[in-house]
Amino acid sequence: MAAFPSIKLTYFNFRGRAEHVRLALYIGGIPFEDKRLSREEFGALKSSFPLGQVPVLEVDGQVLTQTDAILRYVRRTSRWPLPN
């Protein structure tokens, strides 16, 4: 199986919209960096995010936004369901 890409998930330091993504990455066996922002950090970085919002998933330098789109990517990348 090919190696996973470098993945970084950026969201606030609480569950919210990114919790589904964190769980999907964990269940799918996909290694990722979990970058958790404080409100102050988000205020300073907001203009650097596409659409000015989080969650943001960075995959080998490419940025994905919107929770549903991120979850679709994770599903296609994951090892779930496992082969028989």
VMD Tcl script that draws the C-alpha trace (Angstrom):
set ca {
  {0.00 0.00 0.00}
  {1.28 3.48 -0.82}
  {2.36 5.77 1.99}
  {-0.11 8.34 3.22}
  {0.39 11.99 2.27}
  {1.38 14.58 4.86}
  {-1.90 15.73 6.46}
  {-2.57 18.59 8.87}
  {-6.02 19.35 10.29}
  {-6.52 22.87 11.63}
  {-9.44 23.78 13.90}
  {-10.21 25.26 17.31}
  {-9.26 23.50 20.54}
  {-12.66 21.87 20.97}
  {-14.75 19.26 19.18}
  {-17.13 21.14 16.89}
  {-17.09 20.54 13.14}
  {-13.63 18.97 13.09}
  {-14.44 16.17 15.53}
  {-16.03 14.06 12.78}
  {-12.91 14.57 10.69}
  {-10.59 13.64 13.57}
  {-12.58 10.47 14.20}
  {-12.64 9.53 10.50}
  {-8.87 10.03 10.23}
  {-8.28 7.96 13.36}
  {-10.66 5.14 12.37}
  {-9.26 5.13 8.84}
  {-5.73 4.68 10.17}
  {-4.52 7.91 8.56}
  {-1.69 9.67 10.40}
  {-2.24 13.42 10.74}
  {-1.10 16.50 12.62}
  {-3.90 17.99 14.74}
  {-3.28 21.76 14.87}
  {-5.61 23.32 17.45}
  {-6.05 27.08 17.43}
  {-6.94 29.49 20.22}
  {-9.33 32.33 19.38}
  {-6.39 34.72 19.30}
  {-4.44 32.52 16.87}
  {-7.50 32.19 14.64}
  {-7.96 35.96 14.57}
  {-4.36 36.40 13.44}
  {-4.56 33.61 10.82}
  {-8.14 34.03 9.56}
  {-7.17 35.90 6.40}
  {-4.76 33.11 5.41}
  {-7.52 30.46 5.35}
  {-9.61 29.92 2.21}
  {-13.07 31.32 2.90}
  {-11.69 32.71 6.18}
  {-12.93 29.72 8.15}
  {-11.94 26.38 9.64}
  {-11.73 23.38 9.60}
  {-8.98 23.25 7.02}
  {-7.22 20.08 5.91}
  {-3.81 20.56 4.32}
  {-2.69 17.58 2.21}
  {0.85 17.81 0.85}
  {0.46 21.58 0.50}
  {-3.02 21.48 -1.04}
  {-5.81 22.94 1.10}
  {-9.29 21.46 1.51}
  {-12.13 23.31 3.21}
  {-15.69 22.50 4.26}
  {-16.30 19.56 6.59}
  {-18.27 17.43 4.11}
  {-15.62 17.77 1.40}
  {-12.89 16.93 3.91}
  {-14.82 13.85 5.07}
  {-15.22 12.65 1.46}
  {-11.47 12.97 0.95}
  {-10.75 11.08 4.18}
  {-13.14 8.30 3.18}
  {-11.40 7.83 -0.17}
  {-7.97 7.88 1.46}
  {-8.73 5.61 4.42}
  {-8.31 1.89 4.89}
  {-11.99 1.49 5.74}
  {-13.70 -0.77 4.98}
  {-10.94 -3.28 5.42}
  {-10.54 -5.93 2.71}
  {-11.69 -9.47 3.57}
}
mol new
graphics top color blue
foreach p $ca { graphics top sphere $p radius 0.5 }
foreach p [lrange $ca 0 end-1] q [lrange $ca 1 end] { graphics top cylinder $p $q radius 0.2 }
display resetview
